[in-house]
Amino acid sequence: MSAQKFKAPRGTFDVLPEQEAVRRRVVEVARRQLEAAGFGRLDTPIFEETDLFARGVGESTDIVQKQMFTFTDQGGRSLTLRPEATASVCRAYLEHGMQTLAQPVKLWTEGPFFRHERPQAGRYRQFTQVNAESIGSDAPLVDAELILLAGDIVRELGVEGVRLRLGSLGTPRARAAYLDELRTYLRSREDELSDEVRGRIDANPLRAFDADHEGTRKVMEDAPTLMDRLDPADSEHFAEVRSLLDRNGVSYEIDPTLVRGLDYYTRTLFEFDCERLGAQSGIGGGGRYDGLIEQLGGPATPGCGWALGLDRIALALEGQARGGGPAEEPADLFIVADDSERERALSLATELRRAGLSADLDLAGRGIKGQMKQADRIGARHALILSGESTATLRDMTSGEEREVDLATVAETLSAP
Ligand code: AMP
């Protein structure tokens, strides 16, 4: 027998029962707000054809170049665990002919995503996102609605210290002209840049704004920004998004250096940070991706969306005094039975569960005293101590008060307000 001790793979973690309540609440608040705003839930597969992400996320991105969990299946196809949601949602939009529905089509989803990143607090190789996508309209209203919803979800959850940063990337044409200008600028100060940034001037010069490297940061302080080079139509679009956010009392900072690690963004770009978190402070972000669907082989179709990082939101809430939400509901009752009654205890628990109550029982051969202790430990409201054929003693675990109850009506007794 091997003595090997297995651990969860690097960059992954188990979510323990006591950690579930906060996570469930995040999904529930998001679900309620999104569905109330007309978003329908869409679940896509955990893996897709590798090409979908190569084309959809962008060949030059870190995600595609370094972070994908790619494997070959037994039929020789290259598949990849999804690193993000938007490409899959757009694939589904096309595959199911959603262009023929009333536009925009508003979809949300939630689940695990996979990126082979260097693990650290708040950055994992399997992480969970809630996503919202609004496909088929380029109206600034779409961008504003999405940003308002993300902000309201985070607010209702009670995450403290949240900041919204906003920028615009313009259209591909303006961006291409700007990128050439930026490349020329970076080359003019090449020897001050980090090796990594220098090596990617051609492939992805915008990444230089993201760099931690001291010299690179200095160079970027004087770099031209895309916000100053937007086409009039893009400037106007951005101004409208801003004015809609202003009208709804959203505070934000304009960040001309905002870049995201995905290639497909056009126009509006935004990011939510939580100052309570350390280096990995981004709790969500997104933007407009008007070119993506065409890039995936569909007709030119605008879209906009965001992802909220569930793990980081849970971390932020766990770190707050209020803990972020109610704990598990206590069980209605714990059935206490001596050895001769154990089988009956299971039948009774089943009957009560079928009647909609939460009922637990001893499964470890404890004595009566041990069972009372267990009832206390799990925080049960009542202990039901089996004694006679058709009656039992119901003990209120808070007051200690006991009374005889008829087993046939115990479900009704407990359900009564
Ligand atoms: P992105 O899909 O990169 O725009 O990320 C959106 C949000 O997902 C981020 O703001 C994070 O909260 C979360 N996120 C992205 N990557 C990771 C990761 N590796 N581990 C944990 N959360 C992540």
Residues whose N, C-alpha, C, O or C-beta is under 5 A from the ligand:
A	BS01	AMP	E84 R115 E117 G122 R123 Y124 F127 G282 I283 G284 G285 A307 L308 G309 R312
